[in-house]
């Protein structure tokens, strides 16, 4: 079951990440990075695109890595990326309300991924 859940989580990661590459306002708006008219400035689009590409690659790795060390590394990369995002956004977003909202979402993802990852590491089927 953790193996299938890891694949599903990888697919969800890749799908959301692709979404923010194509529509960066999905991430820019909760962070408070949109303009008064709801637009997303080009530098913000670029940064969000890079974050999305990174996470899409991690999601793809979670979907396609063979069981064992490669899959554990992919899951660990997901947890590390989400934890670092939560830390950076939590320390640097200018709006405290946006900070709390984005960090709460990121930590929910990080904790869920960490719990699943640790549980899966203990299963011999996972490698």
C-alpha positions as CSV (number, residue, x, y, z in Angstrom):
1,X,0.0,0.0,0.0
2,X,2.7,2.6,0.7
3,X,4.2,1.8,-2.7
4,X,0.9,2.7,-4.5
5,X,0.4,5.7,-2.3
6,X,3.9,7.0,-3.1
7,X,3.1,6.6,-6.8
8,X,-0.2,8.5,-6.4
9,X,1.6,11.2,-4.3
10,X,4.2,11.5,-7.1
11,X,1.4,11.9,-9.7
12,X,-0.3,14.6,-7.6
13,X,3.0,16.4,-7.1
14,X,3.7,16.4,-10.9
15,X,0.2,17.5,-11.7
16,X,0.2,20.5,-9.2
17,X,3.7,21.4,-10.3
18,X,2.8,21.4,-13.9
19,X,-0.2,23.6,-13.0
20,X,1.9,26.3,-11.3
21,X,4.3,26.3,-14.3
22,X,1.4,27.0,-16.7
23,X,-0.6,29.2,-14.2
24,X,1.8,30.7,-11.7
25,X,-1.0,32.7,-10.1
26,X,-2.1,29.5,-8.4
27,X,0.9,29.8,-6.1
28,X,1.5,33.6,-6.5
29,X,-1.9,34.6,-5.1
30,X,-1.8,32.8,-1.7
31,X,1.8,34.1,-1.3
32,X,0.7,37.7,-1.9
33,X,2.8,38.0,-5.1
34,X,0.1,39.2,-7.5
35,X,-0.6,42.7,-8.5
36,X,-3.6,44.7,-7.5
37,X,-5.3,43.6,-10.7
38,X,-4.5,39.9,-10.0
39,X,-1.6,39.7,-12.5
40,X,1.7,37.9,-11.8
41,X,4.8,39.9,-12.5
42,X,7.4,38.3,-14.8
43,X,10.1,37.8,-12.1
44,X,7.6,36.0,-10.0
45,X,6.4,33.9,-12.9
46,X,10.0,32.9,-13.6
47,X,10.7,31.9,-10.0
48,X,7.4,29.9,-9.6
49,X,8.2,28.2,-13.0
50,X,11.5,27.0,-11.6
51,X,9.9,25.7,-8.4
52,X,7.2,24.0,-10.5
53,X,9.8,22.4,-12.8
54,X,11.8,21.2,-9.8
55,X,8.8,19.6,-8.1
56,X,7.5,18.1,-11.4
57,X,10.8,16.3,-11.7
58,X,10.6,15.0,-8.1
59,X,7.0,13.9,-8.7
60,X,8.0,12.1,-11.9
61,X,10.8,10.4,-9.9
62,X,8.3,9.3,-7.3
63,X,6.1,7.8,-10.0
64,X,8.8,6.0,-12.0
65,X,11.7,5.2,-9.7
66,X,12.2,1.5,-9.0
67,X,11.5,0.3,-5.5
68,X,14.4,0.6,-3.1
69,X,17.1,3.3,-2.8
70,X,16.0,5.3,-5.9
71,X,12.4,5.6,-4.6
72,X,13.5,6.4,-1.1
73,X,15.7,9.1,-2.5
74,X,12.8,10.6,-4.5
75,X,10.5,10.6,-1.5
76,X,13.3,12.2,0.6
77,X,13.8,14.9,-2.1
78,X,10.1,15.7,-1.9
79,X,10.2,16.1,1.8
80,X,13.4,18.2,1.7
81,X,12.0,20.4,-1.0
82,X,8.7,21.0,0.8
83,X,10.5,21.6,4.1
84,X,12.8,24.1,2.6
85,X,10.0,25.9,0.8
86,X,8.1,26.1,4.1
87,X,11.1,27.5,5.9
88,X,11.9,30.1,3.2
89,X,8.3,31.2,2.7
90,X,7.8,31.2,6.5
91,X,10.7,33.5,7.1
92,X,10.4,35.8,4.1
93,X,6.9,36.3,2.9
94,X,6.0,40.0,3.6
95,X,2.4,39.4,4.7
96,X,2.1,37.5,8.0
97,X,-1.3,36.1,7.1
98,X,0.0,34.8,3.8
99,X,3.1,33.4,5.6
100,X,0.9,31.4,8.0
101,X,-1.4,30.1,5.2
102,X,1.5,29.0,2.9
103,X,3.5,27.5,5.7
104,X,0.5,25.6,7.1
105,X,-0.1,24.1,3.7
106,X,3.6,23.2,3.2
107,X,4.0,21.7,6.6
108,X,0.9,19.6,6.1
109,X,2.5,18.2,2.9
110,X,5.9,17.8,4.6
111,X,4.5,16.0,7.6
112,X,2.3,13.7,5.5
113,X,5.2,12.9,3.2
114,X,7.6,12.3,6.1
115,X,5.2,10.0,7.9
116,X,4.5,8.0,4.7
117,X,8.2,7.9,3.9
118,X,9.3,6.7,7.3
119,X,6.6,4.1,7.3
120,X,7.5,2.9,3.9
121,X,11.2,2.8,4.7
122,X,10.4,0.1,7.3
123,X,8.7,-2.2,4.9
124,X,10.8,-4.8,3.2
125,X,8.6,-4.7,0.1
126,X,9.7,-1.1,-0.5
127,X,13.2,-2.3,-0.8
